[in-house]
Amino acid sequence: MQKFTRLVGAAAPYPVAHVDTDQIIPARYMTTTSRRGLGRHLFAPARYDATGAEVADFVLNRAEWREAKIMIAHENFGCGSSREHAPWALTDFGIRCVIAPSFGDIFRANCLKNGLLPITAPRGLCDELIALAEASPGAPFSVDLERVALGLPGGREVAFQVPARERDALLAGLDDVDRTLRRAAELDRYEAQLASA
């Protein structure tokens, strides 16, 4: 898993609640086990019209946010089915952080397993960040996981919270398998004890 330490980039404002995983990546694009190439299908129902042409006013089609690294949304982002393809599509597009008041539980867990940082922030702060992103299209925001701080256009900083275990895993680039393998010697000793019992 790619380490997450500090991220700088445009923050795409997406003031929508209850964005489900089928909106993030429709099931018809889940025919692959590869994480590559899914970014082009990210938010396909909203990003493209019936002919496959881009919808000009969709946030990720606008020049200011075409290379967004951060997305700011409303509550219950990533609700719905448990598809891991949703964080794969976001990261393949280039988004490594989503800020929202709440997340679907399985989506949030999948984000953490794939190097995408979900930041839970109060709705009022999310609205403030959305307004700031809209007022300064394409202006860089920063997410500093080491300092646990958001850097906003204009120089202001806002602290955020993330559980220590999740923070440490993202900083080190460790997924569940990596964390388990770090304890391989302990597991070997346990297996040896079982075998000799």
Summary of the structure (lengths in Angstrom):
residues: 197
radius of gyration: 18.4
end to end distance: 37.3
largest distance: 67.6
contacts: 594
relative contact order: 0.18
helix: 41%
strand: 19%
